[in-house]
Amino acid sequence: MQIPTTCHSSDGLRILPANRHSEVMVSYKTVYEYYRDQSVLPTHGNFKSEDELAAHERHRRHLFLDKLQLPPRLFREADLLEFGPDSGENALAFASWGAHCSLVEPNGQAHPCIREYFDRYGLTSQLTALHKLSVEEYGAAVGTAKQFDFLVAEGFVYTIKPSSVWMDLFSSLLRPEGFLVFYFLETAGCFYELFLMAVHARMKRLTGLGPVETSQLVFQTKWDSIPHIRTLESWTMDVMENPFIRLPYFNDTEDICRGLNAAGLSLYSSWPAIKHNADVYWHKTRLKPEDTRSRQERFLEHSRLSFFFGKTLFSMEPVPRALLGDILATTDRLVDAFNDSDSQALQAMLEALGAFLRPENLYGDVADQEAARQALASTIQLLQLLEAGDPATITDFCATDHAFIHTWGMPTHYMVFTKQAPST
């Protein structure tokens, strides 16, 4: 089976199979239904040796210990429930740290891979359950009588609407002082992810190539510039062709925090950090929840340039949310249909955004500031090339422009929330 070519309708949930002349349309209500129909698992690293697993474990250890302040020793003998483990590479790391893993993966194609992995690496005793259920089905079929020390949901919960569905369920499944670990696609941070989709869609139409061939033509150099464990084909299906990597499924960090607070959970850590680490007050002082939330939101107002470019760009004058919203909405339209009018409007909005990249408005590394300015100029230039419509010129630019190759934004935000003990 070939990876299908995306053809979005107004609801953003329809794809056209790889034969682009076909008129058959398929509608996906959930992200796992989309993955179910693909020929490759979205994050499959295809580990073949102990060394490959060890390298992945080191990456996870760095993320959890250094960035999320969750030492792997906390997972020893812990009951862990992971929703959407895909082929199970991350679950292997949790199991190697001593966690008892219950995995909930609705895509049955992934189950043989999960079981084979756990058996091959001598971790079968750590796999306590493997359910073929969605998040909603798990709540209905299994219930919340059993609670867990860790809940993990990486890569899909942002697609479940309304958000209260998963937030309330996860809160009820978490033991007091337990941890919820998840990531979501942050609205401001997703511009470059969305822009790459617009480039990919435009090049497919210009060349007549399929999705993977287009990615190889346009993104191979960019893809090879970063460390990764999966294939370009897998990334193409998981990002470029994914009908859920679209504006309606992006989340503002403030909204995520408010929703989980309402569900009874409080922020423990995040990456990027959204706690103002420069706060100074007496160590015995415990801020009221509303004060903590207010400080976080003020900090976030000044952090959106950092998310947008994936650099440390704390802005003294916050970028208007309306401007960022217009930039994202226009880019989202270009994925469906590239036209000169939207392209030129986007260029004008990006130039307006550039006014906030003045040195006197920014706190952060000077090199990051200059990299952001170069990335903005590169993006505007590429939009002009996409308007001109010469595939060879676009391909050459994407393979040689330093700013394009090394700019990814900050779409993926990790967050850890905890459930307070009743007496606290």
C-alpha positions as CSV (number, residue, x, y, z in Angstrom):
1,M,0.0,0.0,0.0
2,Q,1.3,3.4,-0.9
3,I,1.0,6.4,1.4
4,P,-2.0,8.4,0.3
5,T,-1.9,11.9,-1.0
6,T,-3.8,14.5,1.1
7,C,-6.8,16.2,-0.4
8,H,-8.4,18.3,2.4
9,S,-12.0,19.3,2.4
10,S,-13.4,22.1,4.6
11,D,-13.3,19.8,7.6
12,G,-9.7,18.9,7.1
13,L,-10.3,15.2,7.4
14,R,-10.3,13.7,3.9
15,I,-7.5,12.2,1.9
16,L,-7.2,11.0,-1.7
17,P,-5.5,7.6,-2.2
18,A,-2.0,7.6,-3.8
19,N,-3.5,7.3,-7.2
20,R,-4.2,11.0,-7.6
21,H,-6.5,10.4,-10.5
22,S,-8.9,8.4,-8.2
23,E,-12.1,10.1,-7.2
24,V,-12.6,7.8,-4.1
25,M,-12.6,9.8,-0.9
26,V,-12.0,8.5,2.6
27,S,-13.0,10.3,5.8
28,Y,-11.0,10.0,9.0
29,K,-12.7,10.9,12.3
30,T,-9.7,10.0,14.4
31,V,-5.9,10.0,13.9
32,Y,-5.6,6.3,14.6
33,E,-8.0,5.6,11.7
34,Y,-5.6,7.5,9.5
35,Y,-2.5,5.6,10.8
36,R,-4.4,2.3,10.4
37,D,-4.6,2.7,6.7
38,Q,-0.9,3.5,6.2
39,S,1.8,1.1,5.0
40,V,4.3,2.2,7.7
41,L,3.9,2.9,11.4
42,P,4.4,6.6,12.0
43,T,7.3,6.5,14.5
44,H,8.7,3.0,13.9
45,G,12.5,3.1,14.5
46,N,13.0,-0.5,13.4
47,F,15.6,-1.3,16.1
48,K,17.8,-4.1,15.1
49,S,20.4,-4.3,18.0
50,E,20.9,-3.6,21.7
51,D,23.0,-0.6,20.7
52,E,20.1,1.0,18.9
53,L,17.8,0.5,21.9
54,A,20.6,1.9,24.2
55,A,20.9,5.0,22.0
56,H,17.2,5.6,22.2
57,E,17.1,5.0,25.9
58,R,19.8,7.7,26.3
59,H,17.8,10.1,24.3
60,R,14.7,9.4,26.5
61,R,16.8,9.7,29.7
62,H,18.0,13.1,28.6
63,L,14.5,14.3,27.8
64,F,12.9,13.0,31.1
65,L,15.8,13.8,33.5
66,D,17.3,17.0,32.1
67,K,14.3,18.7,30.5
68,L,11.2,17.3,32.4
69,Q,12.8,16.7,35.8
70,L,11.6,13.1,36.0
71,P,14.5,10.9,37.0
72,P,14.3,7.4,35.4
73,R,14.5,5.9,38.9
74,L,11.0,7.2,39.6
75,F,9.7,4.6,37.0
76,R,11.1,1.7,39.0
77,E,8.2,-0.6,39.9
78,A,5.7,2.1,38.8
79,D,2.4,1.3,37.1
80,L,2.5,3.1,33.8
81,L,-0.3,3.5,31.3
82,E,0.7,4.7,27.8
83,F,-1.9,5.7,25.2
84,G,-0.8,5.6,21.6
85,P,2.6,3.9,21.9
86,D,2.7,3.1,18.2
87,S,5.4,0.5,17.6
88,G,6.5,0.7,21.3
89,E,10.1,2.1,21.2
90,N,9.3,4.6,24.0
91,A,7.6,1.9,26.0
92,L,10.8,-0.1,25.8
93,A,12.7,2.7,27.5
94,F,10.1,2.9,30.3
95,A,10.2,-0.9,30.7
96,S,14.0,-0.8,30.9
97,W,13.7,1.7,33.7
98,G,11.5,-0.8,35.6
99,A,8.0,0.4,34.8
100,H,5.1,-2.1,34.5
101,C,3.7,-1.0,31.2
102,S,0.0,-1.2,30.2
103,L,-0.2,-0.1,26.6
104,V,-3.3,1.2,24.8
105,E,-2.8,1.2,21.0
106,P,-5.9,1.2,18.7
107,N,-3.9,0.4,15.6
108,G,-3.7,-3.4,15.6
109,Q,-0.9,-3.4,13.0
110,A,1.4,-2.2,15.8
111,H,0.7,-5.0,18.3
112,P,2.9,-7.7,16.7
113,C,5.8,-5.2,16.6
114,I,5.3,-4.3,20.3
115,R,5.2,-7.9,21.4
116,E,8.2,-8.8,19.3
117,Y,10.2,-5.9,20.7
118,F,9.5,-6.7,24.4
119,D,10.3,-10.4,23.7
120,R,13.5,-9.7,21.9
121,Y,14.9,-7.4,24.5
122,G,13.9,-9.6,27.5
123,L,11.2,-7.2,28.8
124,T,8.1,-9.4,28.3
125,S,7.5,-9.5,32.1
126,Q,7.2,-5.7,32.1
127,L,4.4,-5.7,29.5
128,T,1.4,-6.1,31.8
129,A,-1.4,-5.3,29.2
130,L,-1.8,-4.5,25.6
131,H,-5.3,-3.1,24.6
132,K,-6.6,-2.5,21.1
133,L,-8.7,0.5,22.2
134,S,-8.9,4.3,21.6
135,V,-8.8,6.7,24.5
136,E,-12.6,7.0,24.6
137,E,-13.0,3.2,24.3
138,Y,-10.6,2.6,27.1
139,G,-12.6,4.7,29.5
140,A,-15.8,2.9,28.6
141,A,-14.4,-0.7,28.4
142,V,-11.8,-0.7,31.2
143,G,-12.9,2.1,33.4
144,T,-11.0,4.0,36.0
145,A,-11.0,1.6,39.0
146,K,-7.3,1.0,38.5
147,Q,-5.1,4.1,38.8
148,F,-1.5,4.6,37.6
149,D,1.6,6.3,38.8
150,F,2.4,7.5,35.2
151,L,0.1,8.3,32.3
152,V,1.9,8.9,29.0
153,A,0.3,10.1,25.7
154,E,2.7,11.3,23.1
155,G,1.6,12.5,19.7
156,F,-2.1,12.4,19.4
157,V,-4.2,13.7,22.3
158,Y,-4.4,17.1,20.8
159,T,-6.7,15.7,18.1
160,I,-9.3,14.6,20.6
161,K,-12.1,17.2,20.7
162,P,-13.4,18.5,23.0
163,S,-10.2,18.4,25.1
164,S,-12.2,17.8,28.3
165,V,-12.7,14.2,27.1
166,W,-9.1,13.2,27.6
167,M,-8.3,15.7,30.4
168,D,-11.1,14.4,32.7
169,L,-10.3,10.8,31.9
170,F,-6.6,11.1,32.5
171,S,-7.2,12.9,35.8
172,S,-9.4,10.1,37.0
173,L,-6.8,7.5,35.9
174,L,-4.0,9.1,37.8
175,R,-3.0,8.3,41.4
176,P,-2.5,11.2,43.8
177,E,1.1,12.5,43.2
178,G,1.2,10.7,39.9
179,F,2.4,12.2,36.7
180,L,0.8,12.9,33.3
181,V,3.3,13.2,30.5
182,F,2.2,14.3,27.0
183,Y,3.0,16.5,24.1
184,F,0.8,18.6,21.9
185,L,1.2,20.9,18.8
186,E,1.6,24.5,20.0
187,T,-0.1,27.0,17.8
188,A,2.6,29.6,17.5
189,G,5.3,26.9,17.3
190,C,3.6,25.1,14.4
191,F,4.1,27.8,11.7
192,Y,7.1,26.1,10.1
193,E,5.5,22.7,10.3
194,L,2.5,24.1,8.5
195,F,4.7,26.0,6.0
196,L,6.6,22.8,5.1
197,M,3.2,21.2,4.4
198,A,2.4,24.1,2.1
199,V,5.8,23.7,0.3
200,H,5.2,19.9,0.0
201,A,1.6,20.3,-1.4
202,R,2.7,23.0,-3.9
203,M,5.6,20.8,-5.2
204,K,3.3,17.8,-5.5
205,R,1.1,19.8,-7.7
206,L,3.9,21.3,-9.8
207,T,5.8,17.9,-10.3
208,G,3.0,15.4,-10.3
209,L,5.1,13.2,-8.0
210,G,3.7,11.2,-5.1
211,P,4.1,12.2,-1.4
212,V,7.3,10.3,-0.6
213,E,9.0,11.2,-3.9
214,T,8.2,14.9,-3.3
215,S,9.7,14.7,0.2
216,Q,12.9,13.1,-1.2
217,L,13.1,15.8,-3.8
218,V,12.5,18.8,-1.5
219,F,13.4,17.8,2.1
220,Q,16.1,15.1,1.9
221,T,18.9,17.5,2.8
222,K,16.8,19.1,5.6
223,W,15.9,15.6,6.9
224,D,19.5,14.4,6.9
225,S,20.6,17.5,8.9
226,I,19.0,16.2,12.1
227,P,19.3,13.0,14.2
228,H,16.4,10.7,13.8
229,I,15.4,7.0,14.2
230,R,12.7,6.9,11.6
231,T,12.6,7.1,7.8
232,L,11.7,10.0,5.6
233,E,8.8,8.0,4.4
234,S,7.5,7.6,7.9
235,W,7.9,11.4,8.6
236,T,6.1,12.2,5.3
237,M,3.0,10.1,6.4
238,D,3.2,11.3,10.0
239,V,3.5,15.0,9.2
240,M,3.3,16.1,5.6
241,E,0.3,13.9,4.8
242,N,-1.4,13.9,8.1
243,P,-4.8,15.6,8.0
244,F,-4.6,16.2,11.7
245,I,-1.5,18.4,11.5
246,R,-3.7,21.3,10.7
247,L,-4.7,24.6,12.3
248,P,-7.9,23.3,14.0
249,Y,-5.9,20.8,16.0
250,F,-3.2,23.2,17.2
251,N,-3.4,24.2,20.9
252,D,-2.5,27.3,22.7
253,T,-0.4,26.6,25.8
254,E,-2.6,28.8,28.0
255,D,-5.7,26.8,27.0
256,I,-4.0,23.5,27.8
257,C,-3.0,24.7,31.2
258,R,-6.5,26.1,32.0
259,G,-8.2,22.9,30.9
260,L,-5.9,20.6,33.0
261,N,-6.2,22.9,36.0
262,A,-10.0,22.5,35.7
263,A,-9.6,18.8,35.6
264,G,-7.7,18.9,38.9
265,L,-4.1,18.7,37.7
266,S,-1.2,21.2,38.1
267,L,1.8,21.9,36.0
268,Y,5.0,20.2,37.2
269,S,7.4,20.8,34.3
270,S,7.5,21.4,30.6
271,W,9.7,21.8,27.6
272,P,10.0,24.5,26.6
273,A,9.8,25.9,30.1
274,I,6.7,28.0,30.7
275,K,7.4,28.7,34.4
276,H,9.1,32.1,34.9
277,N,12.4,30.8,36.4
278,A,13.5,34.3,37.4
279,D,10.7,34.6,39.9
280,V,11.9,35.5,43.4
281,Y,9.9,35.0,46.6
282,W,10.3,33.3,50.0
283,H,10.7,29.6,49.7
284,K,7.9,29.0,52.3
285,T,5.5,31.0,50.2
286,R,3.0,28.9,48.2
287,L,1.4,30.9,45.5
288,K,-2.3,30.6,45.0
289,P,-3.3,28.7,41.8
290,E,-4.7,31.8,40.2
291,D,-1.4,33.7,40.9
292,T,0.7,30.9,39.4
293,R,-1.6,30.8,36.4
294,S,-1.4,34.6,35.9
295,R,2.5,34.5,36.1
296,Q,2.6,31.7,33.5
297,E,0.3,33.5,31.1
298,R,2.3,36.7,31.4
299,F,5.5,34.8,30.7
300,L,3.8,33.0,27.7
301,E,2.8,36.4,26.2
302,H,6.5,37.2,25.8
303,S,7.5,33.7,24.6
304,R,5.7,33.2,21.4
305,L,8.6,34.3,19.1
306,S,10.6,31.6,20.8
307,F,8.0,29.0,19.9
308,F,7.6,30.4,16.4
309,F,11.3,30.1,15.5
310,G,12.5,27.5,17.9
311,K,15.1,29.9,19.4
312,T,15.5,31.8,22.6
313,L,13.7,35.0,21.7
314,F,12.0,36.5,24.7
315,S,10.3,39.6,23.4
316,M,9.9,42.7,25.6
317,E,6.9,43.8,23.3
318,P,4.7,40.7,22.8
319,V,3.6,39.9,19.3
320,P,-0.1,40.5,18.9
321,R,-2.0,37.2,18.9
322,A,-4.1,38.4,16.1
323,L,-1.1,38.7,13.8
324,L,0.1,35.2,14.7
325,G,-3.4,33.9,14.1
326,D,-3.6,35.5,10.7
327,I,-0.2,34.1,9.7
328,L,-1.2,30.6,10.7
329,A,-4.6,30.8,9.1
330,T,-3.2,32.0,5.8
331,T,-0.5,29.3,5.8
332,D,-3.1,26.7,6.5
333,R,-5.1,27.8,3.4
334,L,-1.9,27.6,1.2
335,V,-1.7,23.8,2.1
336,D,-5.1,23.3,0.4
337,A,-4.6,25.6,-2.5
338,F,-1.5,27.7,-3.3
339,N,-2.4,31.1,-4.7
340,D,-0.5,34.3,-5.3
341,S,-2.9,36.4,-3.3
342,D,-2.5,34.4,0.0
343,S,1.2,34.0,-0.6
344,Q,1.7,37.8,-0.9
345,A,-0.5,38.5,2.1
346,L,1.6,36.0,4.1
347,Q,4.8,37.7,3.0
348,A,3.4,41.1,4.2
349,M,2.4,39.6,7.5
350,L,5.9,38.0,8.0
351,E,7.5,41.3,7.2
352,A,5.3,42.8,10.0
353,L,6.4,40.0,12.3
354,G,10.0,41.0,11.5
355,A,9.5,44.3,13.3
356,F,9.4,42.4,16.6
357,L,12.9,41.0,15.8
358,R,14.6,44.3,16.6
359,P,17.6,43.7,18.8
360,E,16.3,46.1,21.4
361,N,13.0,44.1,21.7
362,L,14.7,40.8,22.3
363,Y,16.3,39.0,25.2
364,G,18.4,36.0,24.2
365,D,21.5,34.8,22.4
366,V,22.5,37.2,19.6
367,A,23.1,34.3,17.3
368,D,19.6,33.1,17.8
369,Q,18.3,36.5,17.0
370,E,20.2,36.6,13.8
371,A,19.2,33.1,12.9
372,A,15.5,34.1,13.3
373,R,15.9,37.1,11.0
374,Q,17.6,34.9,8.4
375,A,14.8,32.3,8.7
376,L,12.2,35.0,8.1
377,A,14.0,36.3,5.0
378,S,14.4,32.7,3.8
379,T,10.7,32.0,4.2
380,I,9.7,35.1,2.3
381,Q,12.1,34.2,-0.5
382,L,10.8,30.7,-0.8
383,L,7.2,31.9,-1.0
384,Q,8.3,34.0,-3.9
385,L,9.8,31.0,-5.6
386,L,6.7,29.0,-4.9
387,E,4.7,31.7,-6.7
388,A,7.1,31.6,-9.7
389,G,6.5,27.8,-9.8
390,D,9.7,26.4,-11.2
391,P,10.3,23.1,-9.5
392,A,14.0,23.0,-10.2
393,T,14.7,26.4,-8.6
394,I,12.6,25.4,-5.6
395,T,14.4,22.1,-5.2
396,D,17.8,23.8,-5.4
397,F,16.8,26.4,-2.8
398,C,15.6,23.8,-0.4
399,A,18.8,21.8,-0.7
400,T,21.2,24.7,-0.3
401,D,19.6,27.5,1.8
402,H,21.1,27.2,5.3
403,A,18.2,29.0,7.0
404,F,15.6,26.8,5.4
405,I,17.6,23.6,6.2
406,H,18.1,24.4,9.8
407,T,14.8,26.0,10.8
408,W,12.0,23.8,12.3
409,G,10.2,26.0,14.7
410,M,9.0,24.5,18.0
411,P,5.8,22.6,17.2
412,T,6.1,19.9,19.8
413,H,5.7,21.0,23.4
414,Y,6.1,18.4,26.2
415,M,4.2,19.0,29.5
416,V,4.1,17.1,32.8
417,F,1.2,17.6,35.1
418,T,0.7,16.1,38.6
419,K,-2.3,15.2,40.7
420,Q,-2.1,16.7,44.1
421,A,-2.6,14.5,47.1
422,P,-5.9,15.2,48.9
423,S,-4.3,16.8,51.9
424,T,-2.2,19.4,49.9
